[in-house]
């Protein structure tokens, strides 16, 4: 799978962009604040319909403009045309010139994994960030997962609306509780199946990045400990008092430990960064195994934060994805450390929202 063409109109600091990209490794060179990360953000937006910076669509519009357009051509099993446009009055998403009516018909057209400074929140941030990580990976891997998650969250919201009433209808509350239990048990089954494989892949990735360091352990931490229906029933009094649903997979988490100590509480900043990268490497490996082809990798100012030994552990993933029909986009302000890659690079100069090829070359040894 690779992104063969990218088209931007009034997106971030890009006025107009129409560029073809072959498979392989693409190095985006330029000073800070020139638009390197914005380009990765556009690719990620086409893949997941959200920004990895955690901002809304209004912030993606070029200053002084009212709307943006992001489009592209993706080559995978087949060739697909993506077109998405946003303004305050209109939002459009098209796949192969047809409006997208269901997200399940769209997601998976372009699969990406992004490595960025925001990934540190996977370790330091709230549980909802790690839940979102699990949900995104399962949605990328299994088309049936997203509709299941959406139905579950609708049941939670409906139940919460009842709990906020002064005298909730008991029958309606029981009905939404039963729906939550049925859907929630399916969600937890998917997560329990995922996490051991993910933990094994992340552990091996961590060992490659930081050999002879601590042991990384990842465990699924469900909010439901035994029987979902029983625990929900026992929590009814507390939920009525607090007017919200306290039990269920919408409160799950991932437990991250180094040598059996909490990574968030005891690890150094460097260790936390390495754990975050290992999680993303595991995401890429999981998708590669599931679909038989690597996702497009988006690397934004991550390797510059790693020392030489940690970079050496990271390079095999980049090389595998950059070989053959895979694709990698990497931003860089200096060209010295990417020269460790022993493959042909497609270099691009990014300046003030303009993207220009600066040649294809083999880095010197």
Secondary structure per residue as TSV (DSSP state, phi and psi in degrees):
chain	resnum	aa	ss	phi	psi
A	1	X	-	360.0	136.0
A	2	X	E	-154.4	158.2
A	3	X	E	-86.5	112.0
A	4	X	E	-87.1	-27.5
A	5	X	E	-149.9	141.6
A	6	X	E	-128.4	132.4
A	7	X	E	-128.2	124.9
A	8	X	E	-125.8	142.2
A	9	X	E	-136.6	119.1
A	10	X	E	53.5	40.3
A	11	X	E	-105.0	119.0
A	12	X	T	52.3	-124.0
A	13	X	T	-96.3	13.9
A	14	X	E	-95.4	120.0
A	15	X	E	-76.8	-60.0
A	16	X	E	-141.3	134.8
A	17	X	E	-145.3	128.4
A	18	X	E	-137.9	106.9
A	19	X	E	-139.5	138.5
A	20	X	E	-94.6	143.1
A	21	X	-	-129.3	121.3
A	22	X	-	-76.7	168.4
A	23	X	S	-60.5	163.5
A	24	X	E	115.9	-158.7
A	25	X	E	-102.7	125.2
A	26	X	E	-118.2	120.0
A	27	X	E	-103.1	121.2
A	28	X	E	-102.1	108.9
A	29	X	E	-104.1	146.0
A	30	X	-	160.0	166.1
A	31	X	-	-71.0	171.0
A	32	X	T	-64.4	151.5
A	33	X	T	64.7	29.7
A	34	X	S	-102.6	-16.2
A	35	X	S	122.0	9.4
A	36	X	H	-63.9	-51.8
A	37	X	H	-66.1	-33.2
A	38	X	H	-60.2	-36.8
A	39	X	H	-66.3	-44.8
A	40	X	H	-60.7	-39.0
A	41	X	H	-61.5	-39.4
A	42	X	H	-64.4	-41.1
A	43	X	H	-65.7	-43.3
A	44	X	H	-65.0	-36.6
A	45	X	H	-61.6	-41.9
A	46	X	H	-64.6	-30.0
A	47	X	H	-79.2	-45.0
A	48	X	H	-116.7	-7.8
A	49	X	S	66.6	22.7
A	50	X	S	-148.0	160.5
A	51	X	-	-87.8	139.5
A	52	X	T	-74.6	-7.4
A	53	X	T	-85.9	-4.8
A	54	X	-	73.6	29.9
A	55	X	-	-111.1	161.9
A	56	X	-	-83.0	170.4
A	57	X	G	-62.8	-32.8
A	58	X	G	-60.5	-30.5
A	59	X	G	-79.5	-7.2
A	60	X	G	-90.8	-9.7
A	61	X	B	-78.5	136.0
A	62	X	-	-56.6	139.5
A	63	X	T	-55.8	129.4
A	64	X	T	88.4	-3.5
A	65	X	-	-107.2	166.7
A	66	X	S	-105.8	-11.8
A	67	X	E	-156.0	167.1
A	68	X	E	-134.2	160.8
A	69	X	E	-132.2	133.6
A	70	X	E	-130.2	128.2
A	71	X	E	-147.2	167.3
A	72	X	E	-176.4	171.0
A	73	X	E	-118.4	124.3
A	74	X	E	-111.3	132.5
A	75	X	E	-112.4	117.6
A	76	X	S	-138.6	-120.0
A	77	X	S	-62.3	-38.7
A	78	X	S	-131.0	-167.3
A	79	X	E	-112.6	131.6
A	80	X	E	-129.9	143.8
A	81	X	E	-105.1	127.0
A	82	X	E	-114.0	133.0
A	83	X	E	-138.5	125.4
A	84	X	E	-137.2	137.3
A	85	X	E	-137.1	147.4
A	86	X	E	-140.8	136.5
A	87	X	E	-145.7	175.3
A	88	X	S	-68.8	-16.8
A	89	X	S	-110.8	-10.9
A	90	X	-	-150.6	139.3
A	91	X	E	-133.8	125.0
A	92	X	E	-130.3	137.6
A	93	X	E	-135.7	121.1
A	94	X	E	-125.7	142.0
A	95	X	E	-124.0	118.9
A	96	X	T	55.2	46.4
A	97	X	T	66.8	13.1
A	98	X	E	-118.8	138.6
A	99	X	E	-60.1	139.2
A	100	X	-	-84.8	118.1
A	101	X	-	-96.5	-29.2
A	102	X	-	-130.1	134.6
A	103	X	G	-60.8	-31.5
A	104	X	G	-64.5	-22.4
A	105	X	G	-77.0	-14.9
A	106	X	T	-109.5	-49.6
A	107	X	T	-59.3	134.2
A	108	X	T	103.8	-12.5
A	109	X	S	-59.6	-42.3
A	110	X	S	-131.8	116.3
A	111	X	-	-102.7	129.6
A	112	X	E	-133.5	156.8
A	113	X	E	-130.9	125.4
A	114	X	E	-105.7	138.6
A	115	X	E	-114.5	117.3
A	116	X	-	-150.9	169.9
A	117	X	G	-62.4	-28.2
A	118	X	G	-64.7	-17.4
A	119	X	G	-61.5	-22.1
A	120	X	G	-57.8	-26.6
A	121	X	H	-67.8	-19.1
A	122	X	H	-58.5	-30.0
A	123	X	H	-98.3	-43.9
A	124	X	H	-89.7	-22.8
A	125	X	S	-84.0	-174.6
A	126	X	-	-71.6	164.3
A	127	X	H	-59.6	-30.6
A	128	X	H	-61.2	-27.9
A	129	X	H	-70.0	-40.6
A	130	X	H	-73.0	-33.9
A	131	X	H	-61.8	-44.1
A	132	X	H	-61.4	-36.9
A	133	X	H	-62.0	-47.2
A	134	X	H	-61.5	-45.2
A	135	X	H	-65.6	-39.7
A	136	X	H	-64.2	-44.8
A	137	X	H	-63.8	-43.7
A	138	X	H	-67.1	-35.7
A	139	X	H	-67.5	-36.2
A	140	X	H	-70.0	-29.1
A	141	X	H	-92.9	-32.1
A	142	X	-	-131.7	113.8
A	143	X	H	-59.5	-26.3
A	144	X	H	-79.6	-12.2
A	145	X	H	-73.0	-43.4
A	146	X	H	-61.5	-47.2
A	147	X	H	-59.6	-35.8
A	148	X	H	-62.6	-46.9
A	149	X	H	-62.5	-41.6
A	150	X	H	-63.6	-41.8
A	151	X	H	-65.4	-39.8
A	152	X	H	-62.8	-46.0
A	153	X	H	-67.1	-32.0
A	154	X	H	-63.9	-40.2
A	155	X	H	-64.9	-40.0
A	156	X	H	-63.4	-45.6
A	157	X	H	-63.8	-40.2
A	158	X	H	-65.7	-41.1
A	159	X	H	-65.0	-41.2
A	160	X	H	-63.2	-37.7
A	161	X	H	-62.2	-38.0
A	162	X	H	-67.0	-43.6
A	163	X	H	-62.7	-25.3
A	164	X	T	-78.9	-11.7
A	165	X	S	-75.2	151.3
A	166	X	T	-65.1	-34.8
A	167	X	T	-136.8	82.6
A	168	X	-	-62.4	145.0
A	169	X	-	-72.8	120.7
A	170	X	H	-62.9	-41.1
A	171	X	H	-62.8	-43.3
A	172	X	H	-65.8	-39.7
A	173	X	H	-62.7	-42.4
A	174	X	H	-64.1	-37.5
A	175	X	H	-64.1	-45.8
A	176	X	H	-69.5	-31.8
A	177	X	H	-63.2	-44.0
A	178	X	H	-63.6	-40.3
A	179	X	H	-63.2	-43.1
A	180	X	H	-60.1	-43.3
A	181	X	H	-63.4	-46.4
A	182	X	H	-60.7	-51.3
A	183	X	H	-71.0	-38.8
A	184	X	H	-64.3	-38.1
A	185	X	H	-63.3	-37.2
A	186	X	H	-65.9	-42.5
A	187	X	H	-59.2	-47.5
A	188	X	H	-64.8	-33.3
A	189	X	H	-61.8	-45.8
A	190	X	H	-60.5	-43.3
A	191	X	H	-69.3	-39.1
A	192	X	H	-64.8	-32.5
A	193	X	H	-73.2	-38.4
A	194	X	H	-69.1	-49.4
A	195	X	H	-61.9	-42.1
A	196	X	H	-58.9	-41.2
A	197	X	H	-65.3	-43.7
A	198	X	H	-62.2	-42.7
A	199	X	H	-62.2	-41.2
A	200	X	H	-64.7	-44.5
A	201	X	H	-65.8	-42.9
A	202	X	H	-66.6	-38.1
A	203	X	H	-62.5	-43.3
A	204	X	H	-67.2	-37.7
A	205	X	H	-64.3	-42.3
A	206	X	H	-61.9	-40.5
A	207	X	H	-64.2	-35.2
A	208	X	H	-70.6	-38.3
A	209	X	H	-75.6	-39.8
A	210	X	S	-129.7	70.7
A	211	X	T	-62.0	146.7
A	212	X	T	63.9	20.4
A	213	X	S	-100.8	-157.3
A	214	X	-	-70.4	164.0
A	215	X	-	-90.3	126.5
A	216	X	E	-90.1	128.6
A	217	X	E	-123.9	134.5
A	218	X	E	-127.6	127.8
A	219	X	E	-130.7	143.6
A	220	X	E	-72.1	131.0
A	221	X	E	-121.0	81.8
A	222	X	-	-73.9	147.9
A	223	X	S	-72.6	-30.0
A	224	X	-	-85.8	122.7
A	225	X	-	-93.2	-30.0
A	226	X	S	-140.5	-98.5
A	227	X	-	-96.8	116.8
A	228	X	H	-59.4	-48.4
A	229	X	H	-60.8	-44.3
A	230	X	H	-64.9	-43.2
A	231	X	H	-67.5	-35.6
A	232	X	H	-66.6	-39.9
A	233	X	H	-65.9	-42.4
A	234	X	H	-66.3	-26.8
A	235	X	T	-86.3	-1.3
A	236	X	H	-55.0	-46.5
A	237	X	H	-61.8	-45.8
A	238	X	H	-64.8	-39.1
A	239	X	H	-66.2	-38.3
A	240	X	H	-64.5	-36.5
A	241	X	H	-71.0	-41.0
A	242	X	H	-92.1	-8.7
A	243	X	T	60.0	38.3
A	244	X	S	-157.7	159.3
A	245	X	-	-80.8	120.2
A	246	X	-	-99.5	-16.3
A	247	X	S	-118.7	137.0
A	248	X	S	144.0	167.1
A	249	X	G	-66.1	-10.8
A	250	X	G	-72.0	-1.1
A	251	X	G	-121.7	17.3
A	252	X	-	-69.3	167.6
A	253	X	E	-152.2	169.4
A	254	X	E	-109.3	131.7
A	255	X	E	-94.1	117.9
A	256	X	E	-110.9	125.7
A	257	X	E	-136.4	145.2
A	258	X	E	-116.1	119.2
A	259	X	T	50.7	43.9
A	260	X	T	65.1	21.1
A	261	X	E	-119.7	144.4
A	262	X	E	-56.8	124.7
A	263	X	H	-64.8	-40.3
A	264	X	H	-64.4	-35.6
A	265	X	H	-89.5	-32.2
A	266	X	H	-119.6	-17.6
A	267	X	-	-77.3	152.6
A	268	X	-	-74.2	168.7
A	269	X	H	-61.4	-39.1
A	270	X	H	-64.4	-40.9
A	271	X	H	-65.1	-41.5
A	272	X	H	-62.3	-40.9
A	273	X	H	-64.4	-39.8
A	274	X	H	-66.3	-40.2
A	275	X	H	-62.5	-42.7
A	276	X	H	-61.6	-42.9
A	277	X	H	-65.2	-39.5
A	278	X	H	-62.2	-39.0
A	279	X	H	-62.3	-42.2
A	280	X	H	-70.7	-35.6
A	281	X	H	-63.1	-38.9
A	282	X	H	-65.8	-37.7
A	283	X	H	-58.8	-46.8
A	284	X	H	-64.2	-41.6
A	285	X	H	-66.3	-40.7
A	286	X	H	-61.6	-45.2
A	287	X	H	-66.5	-36.6
A	288	X	H	-63.6	-45.0
A	289	X	H	-65.9	-38.9
A	290	X	H	-68.5	-42.8
A	291	X	H	-104.6	-9.1
A	292	X	S	79.1	8.2
A	293	X	S	-150.9	144.3
A	294	X	-	-72.8	148.6
A	295	X	-	-72.1	165.0
A	296	X	E	-72.0	127.7
A	297	X	E	-96.0	133.3
A	298	X	E	-117.7	109.4
A	299	X	E	-111.2	112.4
A	300	X	E	-117.9	99.2
A	301	X	S	52.5	42.2
A	302	X	-	-102.3	-47.9
A	303	X	G	-66.4	-26.7
A	304	X	G	-64.6	-17.8
A	305	X	G	-90.0	-4.0
A	306	X	S	-103.4	146.3
A	307	X	-	-76.6	176.9
A	308	X	H	-60.3	-41.1
A	309	X	H	-68.4	-38.3
A	310	X	H	-70.8	-35.6
A	311	X	H	-62.7	-39.3
A	312	X	H	-61.0	-35.0
A	313	X	H	-74.2	-24.3
A	314	X	H	-84.5	-27.9
A	315	X	H	-60.9	-38.1
A	316	X	H	-57.2	-37.3
A	317	X	H	-62.2	-44.1
A	318	X	H	-65.3	-39.7
A	319	X	H	-67.6	-40.9
A	320	X	H	-64.2	-41.7
A	321	X	H	-73.4	-29.8
A	322	X	H	-81.2	-17.5
A	323	X	S	-76.6	161.5
A	324	X	T	57.7	-124.1
A	325	X	T	-102.9	10.4
A	326	X	-	-77.0	176.4
A	327	X	E	-152.6	140.0
A	328	X	E	-133.5	135.3
A	329	X	E	-117.1	123.8
A	330	X	E	-130.2	131.7
A	331	X	E	-92.1	150.7
A	332	X	E	-159.1	142.0
A	333	X	S	-96.5	-21.7
A	334	X	-	-132.2	154.5
A	335	X	S	-99.3	7.1
A	336	X	S	-72.2	-50.8
A	337	X	G	-74.4	-29.1
A	338	X	G	-64.6	-13.5
A	339	X	G	-68.2	-9.0
A	340	X	G	-67.5	-19.7
A	341	X	-	-73.5	129.2
A	342	X	-	-95.9	40.7
A	343	X	S	-134.9	168.6
A	344	X	E	-71.5	133.4
A	345	X	E	-111.3	140.1
A	346	X	E	-97.9	110.6
A	347	X	E	-96.9	138.7
A	348	X	E	-131.1	137.9
A	349	X	E	-98.4	125.8
A	350	X	E	-111.7	122.9
A	351	X	E	-148.1	120.3
A	352	X	T	51.0	46.7
A	353	X	T	73.6	20.3
A	354	X	E	-120.6	135.9
A	355	X	E	-117.8	120.6
A	356	X	E	-132.6	136.6
A	357	X	E	-66.2	138.9
A	358	X	E	-116.9	17.5
A	359	X	E	109.6	159.9
A	360	X	E	-112.3	134.0
A	361	X	E	-154.0	162.1
A	362	X	E	-95.6	126.3
A	363	X	-	-61.3	144.9
A	364	X	-	-66.8	150.5
A	365	X	-	-78.0	360.0
